[in-house]
C-alpha cells in the first residue's frame, strides 16, 4: 500500500480498508478524525470544519449522528 511505503497515514471512510490497513500496521484515520485533528492543530477553523463535513454529507458520505 502507498501509505505504508511512504510511512504516511491512510485516510478513508471505508471500514474494510481501515481494518486491512491496521492489520498491515498502517496508521489509519477516519475522514472525520482527519478533519477534527486539522481543527485541533488550527489548520482549519470551526466554520471550515463544519463546511467540509456538511459538503461530504451532502455529496453522499454517511455520517453517524452520534459521531460528532
C-alpha positions in Angstrom: 0.0 0.0 0.0 1.2 3.5 -0.8 0.6 4.7 2.8 2.9 2.0 4.1 5.6 2.7 1.5 5.6 6.4 2.3 5.2 5.8 6.0 2.1 8.0 5.9 -1.4 7.9 7.4 -4.2 6.2 5.4 -7.3 8.4 5.5 -10.6 6.8 4.5 -14.2 6.4 5.2 -14.2 2.7 4.2 -14.3 0.4 7.3 -12.9 -2.6 5.4 -10.0 -0.6 4.1 -9.3 0.8 7.6 -9.3 -2.8 9.0 -6.9 -4.1 6.4 -4.6 -1.1 6.8 -4.5 -1.6 10.6 -3.8 -5.3 10.2 -0.9 -4.4 7.9 0.5 -2.0 10.5 -0.6 1.2 8.8 -1.7 4.2 10.9 -5.3 4.9 9.8 -7.7 7.8 10.3 -11.3 8.1 9.5 -12.0 11.2 7.4 -13.8 12.8 10.3 -10.8 12.2 12.5 -8.6 14.0 10.0 -11.0 17.0 10.0 -11.1 17.1 13.8 -7.3 16.8 14.1 -6.9 19.6 11.5 -9.2 21.7 13.6 -7.3 20.9 16.8 -4.0 21.9 15.1 -5.6 25.1 13.8 -5.0 24.2 10.2 -8.7 24.9 9.6 -11.2 26.8 11.7 -14.5 25.7 13.1 -16.6 27.1 10.2 -14.3 25.4 7.7 -14.6 22.1 9.5 -18.4 22.3 9.6 -18.5 23.3 5.9 -16.3 20.3 5.0 -18.4 17.9 6.9 -21.7 19.3 5.5 -20.2 19.1 2.0 -19.2 15.5 2.5 -22.7 14.5 3.8 -24.4 16.5 1.0 -22.3 14.5 -1.5 -23.3 11.2 -0.1 -21.0 10.4 2.8 -22.8 8.5 5.6 -22.1 10.1 9.0 -23.4 8.6 12.2 -25.4 11.3 14.1 -23.6 10.2 17.4 -20.2 10.7 15.9 -19.8 14.5 16.4 
